[in-house]
Amino acid sequence: MPDVRIGVLGYGLRGALARTAHRPGRGAVVAAVADPDPGARAGAAAAFPGARIHADPAEVIGDPGIGAVLVLTPDHTHAALACEALRAGRPVFVEKPLDISVERCDEVLRTAYETGTRLYVGHNMRHMPVVRLMRELIAAGAVGTVKTVWIRHFVGYGGDWYFKDWHAERRFSHGLLLQKAAHDLDVLHWLAGSYTEDVQAMGDLMVYGANPHRRAPGEPKTADWYTEDGHWPPAAQRDLNPVIDVEDVSLMNLRLGNGVLAAYQQCHFTPDYWRNYTVIGDAGRLENFGDGPGGEVRVWNTRRSGHRAEPDARHPVPAAPSEGGHGGADPLLIDEFLRFVREGGPTDTSPVAARMAVAAGYGATQSLRDGGTPRGVPPLDPALAAYFENGQRRPVTP
């Protein structure tokens, strides 16, 4: 079977996904890359010998030899580029979040519906072993019927990853309660079996807004913008983005369509970096301790008691089948996308779920910037929902 010839739009921090997809002779080859930054283009030329390198994404989208497109550009550009590629008939992978507004997300879904071109959104956490383990335990009835979910996200590298570039600006990301939380909101919906209908949130720019050590406008990030050990404590961060107007801590309350109540908390100045999920049903509770190999999901479900550290069951978080980003999830994500490009059919990721994660995060961000006023989440057009739930196939009329 010939390799799928992939065109890549954007070769920045998520360029690792393009390198994961580059498998000459094993199903896919990166044949073209577009990025406006000369440094990124040089990096792409070195990573993909023989690939055509461009500054203009139109050169990649319009290339008749391209069989699929990866959109790995900053969030606020996703919708425009994805729609252009869909209209050109190129199956599209869009990095999460789908975009930074509900209207733009709906435009992408509508364009995929109207053109019939395949659309895939890169919510890689659906392939993370810890998430799949929790989902399997819930499906097996370990906690009964899910009633409430609490999520805490400790973002230990927040100052490095999110306050030194475009992520720190509302005009590019809307806010980290959308950009960063889109992962966890999608996982929440998947575990709870429903989408958010009502949100309320509070948040603040508590730490990084007070840090005066900013780069000059137009000045690139320094070579040591990120280190494995991180820059600690947060006040020691230097060369932050010239503009910082997104919150670095946020608290979100949600009501899902099936009645599940949930809470999400995100902090970008913690010393540790991991996610903690607590799922409580009408017959038990489960919680993860660690979110990678060496961690485990613990279940309490046999009796009532006071505090007991020892659970009724321990389930080790398995290692992913292969190494790669996000705990081995990225290679599995690309595997699923390439299969989808070739064959179509159902996928674990969902464009509808991607849209609903953005819609929940967008509404919550509006709420926290409006004094915590509750917001309703706008539903998706039923025709679009039905199309994607049917595997991106139009129903056959008799």
C-alpha positions as CSV (number, residue, x, y, z in Angstrom):
1,M,0.0,0.0,0.0
2,P,1.6,3.4,-1.0
3,D,2.4,5.9,1.7
4,V,-0.1,8.7,2.3
5,R,1.7,11.9,1.3
6,I,1.1,14.4,4.1
7,G,1.3,18.1,4.0
8,V,2.1,19.9,7.3
9,L,0.9,23.4,8.1
10,G,3.0,24.8,11.0
11,Y,6.2,23.3,12.3
12,G,6.4,24.7,15.9
13,L,5.9,23.0,19.2
14,R,3.6,20.3,17.8
15,G,6.0,19.5,15.0
16,A,6.7,16.3,16.9
17,L,3.3,15.1,15.5
18,A,4.6,15.6,12.0
19,R,7.8,13.6,12.9
20,T,5.6,10.9,14.3
21,A,3.6,10.7,11.1
22,H,6.7,10.5,8.9
23,R,7.0,6.8,8.3
24,P,8.5,6.3,4.8
25,G,7.6,2.9,3.5
26,R,5.4,2.2,6.6
27,G,2.2,4.1,5.6
28,A,3.0,7.8,5.5
29,V,5.6,10.3,4.4
30,V,5.7,14.1,5.1
31,A,6.0,15.5,1.5
32,A,5.5,19.2,2.1
33,V,5.7,21.7,5.0
34,A,4.6,25.3,5.3
35,D,5.6,27.7,8.0
36,P,6.1,31.5,7.9
37,D,9.2,31.3,10.2
38,P,12.5,30.8,8.4
39,G,13.9,28.9,11.4
40,A,11.0,26.5,11.4
41,R,11.4,25.9,7.7
42,A,15.1,25.1,8.2
43,G,14.1,22.6,10.9
44,A,11.5,21.0,8.7
45,A,14.0,20.7,5.8
46,A,16.4,18.9,8.1
47,A,13.7,16.6,9.5
48,F,12.1,15.6,6.2
49,P,14.7,15.3,3.4
50,G,13.1,15.7,0.0
51,A,10.0,17.4,1.3
52,R,8.9,20.7,-0.4
53,I,9.3,23.5,2.1
54,H,7.1,26.7,1.8
55,A,6.2,29.8,3.6
56,D,2.7,29.9,2.3
57,P,0.2,27.2,3.5
58,A,-1.7,27.6,0.2
59,E,1.3,26.0,-1.6
60,V,0.8,22.8,0.5
61,I,-3.0,22.8,0.4
62,G,-3.1,23.3,-3.4
63,D,-0.5,20.6,-4.1
64,P,-2.3,17.9,-6.0
65,G,0.1,15.3,-4.7
66,I,-0.9,15.8,-1.1
67,G,-3.2,13.1,0.3
68,A,-3.9,14.5,3.8
69,V,-3.1,17.7,5.8
70,L,-2.0,18.2,9.4
71,V,-3.0,21.6,10.8
72,L,-0.4,22.3,13.6
73,T,-0.5,26.1,13.6
74,P,-1.5,28.4,16.5
75,D,-5.1,27.9,17.6
76,H,-6.7,31.0,16.2
77,T,-5.7,30.0,12.6
78,H,-7.1,26.4,12.8
79,A,-10.6,27.1,11.3
80,A,-9.5,29.1,8.3
81,L,-6.7,26.6,7.3
82,A,-8.9,23.5,8.0
83,C,-11.7,24.9,5.9
84,E,-9.4,25.7,3.0
85,A,-8.0,22.2,3.1
86,L,-11.4,20.6,3.4
87,R,-12.7,22.6,0.4
88,A,-9.6,21.3,-1.6
89,G,-10.7,17.8,-0.8
90,R,-7.8,17.0,1.5
91,P,-8.6,14.9,4.6
92,V,-7.6,17.1,7.6
93,F,-6.1,16.5,11.0
94,V,-6.6,19.6,13.2
95,E,-4.6,19.8,16.4
96,K,-6.7,20.5,19.5
97,P,-8.5,22.8,20.3
98,L,-10.5,22.9,17.0
99,D,-10.4,26.7,17.2
100,I,-10.9,29.4,19.8
101,S,-14.6,30.2,19.3
102,V,-17.8,28.2,18.9
103,E,-18.7,29.9,15.6
104,R,-15.3,29.0,14.0
105,C,-15.6,25.4,15.2
106,D,-19.1,25.2,13.7
107,E,-17.7,26.6,10.5
108,V,-15.2,23.7,10.3
109,L,-17.8,21.1,11.0
110,R,-20.2,22.6,8.5
111,T,-17.5,22.7,5.8
112,A,-16.7,19.1,6.4
113,Y,-20.4,18.3,6.1
114,E,-20.9,20.2,2.9
115,T,-17.7,19.0,1.2
116,G,-17.8,15.4,2.4
117,T,-14.1,15.6,3.2
118,R,-12.9,13.7,6.2
119,L,-12.2,15.7,9.4
120,Y,-10.2,14.5,12.4
121,V,-9.4,16.4,15.5
122,G,-6.3,15.5,17.6
123,H,-7.6,15.0,21.1
124,N,-4.8,12.6,21.9
125,M,-5.7,12.1,25.5
126,R,-8.4,9.6,24.4
127,H,-5.5,7.3,23.6
128,M,-3.7,7.8,27.0
129,P,-3.6,4.6,29.0
130,V,-4.8,6.2,32.2
131,V,-7.9,7.7,30.5
132,R,-8.7,4.4,28.7
133,L,-8.3,2.5,32.0
134,M,-10.7,4.8,33.8
135,R,-13.2,4.6,31.0
136,E,-13.0,0.7,31.1
137,L,-13.5,0.6,34.8
138,I,-16.5,3.0,34.6
139,A,-18.0,0.9,31.7
140,A,-17.6,-2.3,33.8
141,G,-19.6,-0.7,36.6
142,A,-16.8,-0.2,39.1
143,V,-18.5,2.9,40.6
144,G,-22.1,2.4,39.4
145,T,-23.7,5.2,37.5
146,V,-21.5,8.3,37.2
147,K,-22.9,11.2,39.2
148,T,-20.1,13.7,39.6
149,V,-16.5,14.2,38.3
150,W,-13.8,16.4,39.8
151,I,-10.6,17.2,37.9
152,R,-7.5,19.0,39.1
153,H,-4.8,19.9,36.6
154,F,-1.5,20.9,38.1
155,V,0.5,22.6,35.4
156,G,4.0,22.6,36.7
157,Y,5.5,24.0,33.5
158,G,2.9,26.7,33.0
159,G,5.4,29.5,33.1
160,D,7.6,27.9,30.5
161,W,5.0,26.6,28.1
162,Y,2.1,29.1,28.3
163,F,3.4,32.5,29.3
164,K,6.3,32.9,27.0
165,D,4.6,33.0,23.6
166,W,1.2,33.5,21.9
167,H,-0.7,31.3,24.5
168,A,-0.5,34.2,26.9
169,E,-2.7,36.4,24.7
170,R,-6.5,36.3,24.5
171,R,-6.5,37.3,20.9
172,F,-4.6,34.1,20.0
173,S,-5.9,31.5,22.6
174,H,-9.0,33.1,24.1
175,G,-7.7,31.8,27.4
176,L,-6.2,28.7,29.0
177,L,-9.6,27.6,30.3
178,L,-10.2,26.9,26.6
179,Q,-6.8,26.2,25.2
180,K,-5.3,24.0,27.9
181,A,-8.6,22.7,29.4
182,A,-9.9,21.4,26.1
183,H,-8.0,18.2,26.8
184,D,-9.7,17.6,30.1
185,L,-13.1,18.8,29.1
186,D,-13.1,16.3,26.3
187,V,-12.0,13.5,28.7
188,L,-14.7,14.6,31.2
189,H,-17.4,14.3,28.5
190,W,-16.0,10.9,27.4
191,L,-16.0,9.5,30.9
192,A,-19.3,10.9,32.0
193,G,-21.1,10.1,28.7
194,S,-22.6,13.5,28.0
195,Y,-21.7,17.1,27.0
196,T,-21.8,20.2,29.1
197,E,-24.9,22.4,29.0
198,D,-24.2,25.0,31.7
199,V,-21.0,26.5,33.0
200,Q,-19.8,28.9,35.7
201,A,-16.2,29.9,36.4
202,M,-13.9,32.1,38.3
203,G,-10.2,32.9,37.6
204,D,-7.4,35.3,38.0
205,L,-3.9,36.3,36.7
206,M,-2.3,35.8,40.1
207,V,1.4,35.2,39.4
208,Y,2.7,35.9,35.9
209,G,0.9,39.1,35.5
210,A,3.0,40.6,38.3
211,N,6.3,39.4,36.8
212,P,7.9,42.4,35.1
213,H,10.6,40.4,33.2
214,R,9.1,40.5,29.7
215,R,10.7,40.3,26.2
216,A,10.5,43.3,23.9
217,P,7.7,43.0,21.3
218,G,9.0,41.0,18.3
219,E,11.9,39.6,20.3
220,P,12.1,35.7,19.9
221,K,12.1,33.4,22.9
222,T,15.5,32.7,24.4
223,A,17.3,29.4,23.9
224,D,16.6,28.4,27.5
225,W,12.9,29.2,27.5
226,Y,12.2,25.7,28.7
227,T,14.3,23.3,30.7
228,E,13.5,19.8,31.9
229,D,13.8,20.8,35.5
230,G,11.8,24.0,34.8
231,H,12.5,27.5,36.1
232,W,11.6,27.5,39.8
233,P,10.0,29.2,41.6
234,P,7.6,30.9,39.3
235,A,8.8,34.4,40.2
236,A,12.2,33.3,38.8
237,Q,10.8,33.2,35.3
238,R,12.4,35.6,32.8
239,D,11.8,36.7,29.2
240,L,8.0,36.2,29.5
241,N,5.7,37.2,26.6
242,P,5.4,41.0,26.1
243,V,1.6,40.7,26.6
244,I,0.0,38.5,29.3
245,D,-3.7,38.8,29.6
246,V,-4.9,35.3,30.2
247,E,-5.6,33.8,33.6
248,D,-3.0,31.5,35.3
249,V,-5.5,29.9,37.7
250,S,-9.2,29.0,37.1
251,L,-12.1,27.2,38.7
252,M,-15.0,25.9,36.6
253,N,-18.3,24.3,37.5
254,L,-20.3,22.3,34.9
255,R,-23.7,20.7,34.5
256,L,-23.8,18.0,31.8
257,G,-26.8,17.0,29.7
258,N,-27.3,13.8,31.6
259,G,-27.4,15.6,35.0
260,V,-23.7,14.9,36.0
261,L,-22.2,17.7,37.9
262,A,-18.5,18.4,37.5
263,A,-15.7,20.7,38.6
264,Y,-12.4,21.5,36.9
265,Q,-9.5,23.4,38.4
266,Q,-6.3,24.5,36.6
267,C,-3.2,26.1,38.1
268,H,-0.1,27.1,36.2
269,F,2.2,27.8,39.1
270,T,2.3,24.4,40.9
271,P,5.6,22.5,41.5
272,D,4.2,19.3,40.0
273,Y,2.8,18.5,36.6
274,W,0.0,15.9,36.3
275,R,-3.8,15.5,36.2
276,N,-6.0,14.1,39.0
277,Y,-9.4,12.7,38.1
278,T,-12.0,11.7,40.7
279,V,-15.1,10.0,39.4
280,I,-18.0,9.3,41.9
281,G,-20.9,7.2,41.0
282,D,-23.9,5.9,43.0
283,A,-21.9,2.8,44.0
284,G,-18.3,3.9,44.5
285,R,-15.4,6.2,43.7
286,L,-12.3,6.0,41.6
287,E,-9.3,8.2,41.5
288,N,-6.0,8.2,39.6
289,F,-2.7,8.7,41.5
290,G,-0.2,9.6,38.7
291,D,-1.2,9.7,35.1
292,G,1.5,7.6,33.5
293,P,3.3,4.2,34.0
294,G,4.0,3.7,37.7
295,G,0.7,5.4,38.6
296,E,-2.5,3.6,39.4
297,V,-6.3,4.0,39.4
298,R,-7.7,3.2,42.9
299,V,-11.3,2.2,43.5
300,W,-13.3,2.3,46.7
301,N,-16.7,0.5,46.3
302,T,-17.3,-2.2,48.9
303,R,-18.3,-0.4,52.0
304,R,-18.7,2.9,53.8
305,S,-15.9,4.0,56.2
306,G,-13.9,6.9,57.4
307,H,-10.7,7.8,55.6
308,R,-8.8,4.7,54.4
309,A,-5.7,5.0,52.2
310,E,-6.0,1.4,51.1
311,P,-8.6,1.1,48.3
312,D,-10.7,-1.9,47.5
313,A,-8.9,-2.3,44.2
314,R,-5.7,-1.0,42.6
315,H,-5.3,-0.9,38.8
316,P,-1.8,0.0,37.6
317,V,-1.7,2.4,34.7
318,P,-0.2,0.4,31.8
319,A,2.5,1.6,29.5
320,A,1.5,2.6,26.0
321,P,2.3,0.2,23.2
322,S,4.9,2.5,21.8
323,E,6.9,5.6,23.0
324,G,6.0,9.1,22.0
325,G,4.4,12.3,23.1
326,H,1.7,12.5,25.7
327,G,2.6,9.2,27.3
328,G,2.6,7.3,24.1
329,A,-0.7,8.6,22.9
330,D,0.6,10.6,19.9
331,P,1.7,7.6,17.9
332,L,-1.7,6.0,18.5
333,L,-3.4,9.2,17.5
334,I,-1.5,9.2,14.2
335,D,-2.2,5.5,13.7
336,E,-6.0,6.2,14.0
337,F,-5.8,9.3,11.7
338,L,-4.0,7.4,8.9
339,R,-6.5,4.5,9.2
340,F,-9.3,7.0,9.0
341,V,-7.7,8.7,5.9
342,R,-7.5,5.4,4.1
343,E,-10.7,3.7,5.2
344,G,-13.0,6.1,7.0
345,G,-15.2,4.6,9.7
346,P,-15.6,5.3,13.4
347,T,-12.8,6.8,15.5
348,D,-12.3,7.2,19.2
349,T,-11.8,11.0,18.7
350,S,-14.8,13.0,17.7
351,P,-15.2,16.4,15.9
352,V,-18.4,16.9,17.7
353,A,-16.7,16.2,21.1
354,A,-13.9,18.6,20.1
355,R,-16.5,21.3,19.3
356,M,-18.3,20.7,22.6
357,A,-15.0,20.9,24.6
358,V,-14.3,24.3,23.0
359,A,-17.9,25.5,23.6
360,A,-17.6,24.6,27.3
361,G,-14.2,26.3,27.7
362,Y,-15.3,29.3,25.8
363,G,-18.5,29.8,27.9
364,A,-16.6,29.3,31.1
365,T,-14.0,31.9,30.1
366,Q,-16.8,34.4,29.4
367,S,-18.2,33.6,32.8
368,L,-15.0,34.1,34.7
369,R,-14.5,37.4,33.0
370,D,-18.0,38.5,33.8
371,G,-17.9,38.0,37.6
372,G,-18.8,34.3,37.5
373,T,-22.1,34.7,35.7
374,P,-23.5,31.3,34.6
375,R,-23.5,30.6,30.9
376,G,-25.4,28.2,28.7
377,V,-23.4,26.2,26.2
378,P,-25.0,26.5,22.7
379,P,-26.0,23.2,21.2
380,L,-24.6,22.0,17.8
381,D,-26.9,22.0,14.7
382,P,-28.6,18.6,14.9
383,A,-27.9,17.9,11.2
384,L,-24.1,18.3,11.8
385,A,-24.3,16.2,15.0
386,A,-26.1,13.4,13.1
387,Y,-23.6,13.5,10.3
388,F,-20.6,13.1,12.5
389,E,-22.2,10.5,14.8
390,N,-22.9,8.5,11.7
391,G,-19.2,8.3,10.9
392,Q,-19.2,11.3,8.6
393,R,-21.6,9.6,6.3
394,R,-24.9,11.1,5.1
395,P,-27.9,8.9,6.0
396,V,-29.3,6.9,3.1
397,T,-32.8,7.9,2.2
398,P,-35.1,5.2,0.9
